[in-house]
Amino acid sequence: MKKKIIITGSTSGLGLEISKSLDKPGNELYLFGQNTKKISILRKKLKYKHKYFNMDFNKPLILKKKLLNIFSEKTKFQGLIHCAGNYVSKPFLTLNLEEDIIKSSNINLISPIILTQEIAKKNLSKGSNIIFISSASALKVSPSLSIYSSLKVSLINLTKCLAQEFSKKGIRVNSISPSLINSDTLKNLKKKLTQEQYIKLKSDHLNGFGNYSDVKNIIMLLLSKKSKWITGSNIVIDGGYSNT
């Protein structure tokens, strides 16, 4: 079935991988990114015609104004996949108010709330899906992830509340909580850890670190009719990390 889908954080990481998987004849993707250069690169990577938007999720009030110009009443979407995120790993007492706390809150929670509110008013068709990318850090806390973990927990609870509220409209809402996968985030984290810490972190993932495909496959399932009985769920994809 041909679909019109919004993907945030589409220029890198998981968002990029999802964008490439949904780059198919008939699908029209609304791709949100905050880096003009990366958006230009994304255009060249995808084969089919889509729409691209430079959106800064750290500026929710500006985001809201831009969304009003994008979503006309005639535009109906079948999906929203929120991948944009801001990973903050710092001891609690060293967190900077503007750069860490406010920015992370804007990107990880406030902006997805605004985006979902705007699209759900008149632009989501019956049978559509909303998917939020949370984190296994919401389930298993660790030092230096206080703000990040707290916001990701809030995203899971938002999922559950919206699933109940939107069920009358025939809209399903789910979240996914992946742990560390082979990505730039893992590479950067490895540089900050001792060899002993890295080995311990890897061993805590019973099936090892994951790949983008491990998360992407579940997202493709949630977008399909095969998952029509799944809503209000937080699907944990973490290689057993949250159980250790």
DAFEN-V703057 format. One record per run of one state. SS is the DSSP state (@ for helix, = for strand, . for the rest). FROM is the first residue (numbers start at 1). LEN is the number of residues. If there is no record, write none. Layout:
ss={SS/SS}
from={FROM/FROM}
len={LEN/LEN}
This chain:
ss={./=/./@/./=/./@/./=/./@/./=/./@/./@/./=/./@/./@/./=/./=/./@/./@/./=/./@/./@/./=/./@/.}
from={1/4/9/13/22/28/34/36/46/51/55/60/71/77/83/92/95/97/123/124/134/136/139/146/170/172/179/181/182/184/193/195/205/210/211/212/224/225/228/234/238/241/244}
len={3/5/4/9/6/6/2/10/5/4/5/11/6/6/9/3/2/26/1/10/2/3/7/24/2/7/2/1/2/9/2/10/5/1/1/12/1/3/6/4/3/3/1}
